[in-house]
Amino acid sequence: MATIRRPATTGRARPAAPRRRGGLSLAHHEGAITMAKEEIARGAHPDATALARQIVTAQQGEIDAIRKMLDRL
């Protein structure tokens, strides 16, 4: 039975797939902020605008975390 070996790597690997997923996640979270800001600017219902403010804060936290993760790759 043949042994499957992984190729040796040197230096620090920069995996493409996690960076690509991170980029897609950034776009997703940035889109949520864009929509929430639209609600804040034009919303007529106080509960919806309050939720939109919470979304902006939460999504910005996610964006910051993703950027930190991408910096470590």
C-alpha positions, 0 to 999 in steps of 0.5 A: 500500500502506497503512502501518501505524502504531503509536499514539503513547504518552506517559509510561511504558507499563505493559503489562498482559500482562507484569504478568499473566504475572508475577502468574501466575508468582508464584502458580506459584512460591509454590505450589512453595514451599508444597508444598516446605514441606509436604514439609519438615514432614512428609516421611519421606525425607531425600533428598526433604526435602533436595530440598524445601529446595533448591526453597524457596531456588531458588523464592524467588530466582525470586519475588524476580526476578519482583517486581523485573521487575514493579517495573520495568514 
